[in-house]
Amino acid sequence: MKAREIRELSDEDLLSQLAEEKESLMKIRFQAASSQLADVTTIRKARRDIARLMTVVSERSLVERSQTKPKTEQ
């Protein structure tokens, strides 16, 4: 997935996609451990997709926190 596609997802879709990708990575790791994985680069791709998803989740939480945090006057 591209970062642009990820940013277009809603919060619920983003979290469900993250859960799916984590589950997919677990399955890929099991295939690699049992020597059934044909293309070892799929592990790397899955990890990068998870990182992209987690980055967008953290960006959104930071924006949310900054909007709800009251600004102190000096």
C-alpha positions in Angstrom: 0.0 0.0 0.0 1.1 3.5 -0.7 1.1 6.2 2.0 -1.4 8.2 0.1 -3.9 5.3 0.0 -3.4 4.7 3.8 -4.1 8.3 4.6 -7.4 8.2 2.8 -8.6 5.4 5.1 -10.9 6.1 8.0 -9.7 5.4 11.5 -11.7 2.1 11.8 -10.5 0.9 8.4 -6.9 1.9 9.3 -7.0 -0.2 12.5 -8.6 -3.2 10.8 -6.0 -3.0 7.9 -3.2 -2.9 10.5 -4.6 -6.0 12.2 -4.9 -7.8 8.9 -1.3 -7.0 8.0 0.0 -8.2 11.3 -1.9 -11.4 10.9 -0.5 -11.8 7.4 3.0 -11.2 8.6 2.6 -13.9 11.2 1.4 -16.4 8.5 4.4 -15.4 6.3 6.8 -16.0 9.1 5.3 -19.5 9.7 5.7 -20.2 6.0 9.3 -19.1 6.1 10.1 -21.2 9.1 8.6 -24.3 7.5 10.5 -23.6 4.2 7.3 -23.1 2.2 7.9 -19.4 1.4 8.8 -18.9 -2.2 9.6 -15.2 -2.1 11.4 -14.0 1.0 10.9 -10.4 0.1 7.3 -10.7 1.2 8.4 -10.5 4.8 10.1 -7.2 4.1 7.1 -5.8 2.2 4.7 -6.8 5.0 6.9 -5.2 7.6 7.1 -1.9 5.6 3.3 -1.9 5.1 2.8 -2.3 8.9 5.3 0.5 9.6 3.4 2.8 7.2 0.1 2.0 8.8 1.5 2.5 12.3 3.0 5.9 11.2 -0.3 7.2 10.1 -2.0 6.0 13.3 0.6 7.8 15.4 0.3 10.9 13.2 -3.4 11.0 13.7 -3.1 10.5 17.5 -0.6 13.3 17.7 -2.9 15.6 15.8 -5.8 14.6 18.0 -3.8 15.2 21.2 -2.7 18.7 20.0 -6.3 19.7 19.2 -7.6 18.6 22.6 -4.7 19.9 24.7 -5.4 23.3 26.1 -2.8 25.9 25.3 -1.3 27.6 28.3 -0.8 31.4 28.1 2.4 33.0 29.1 
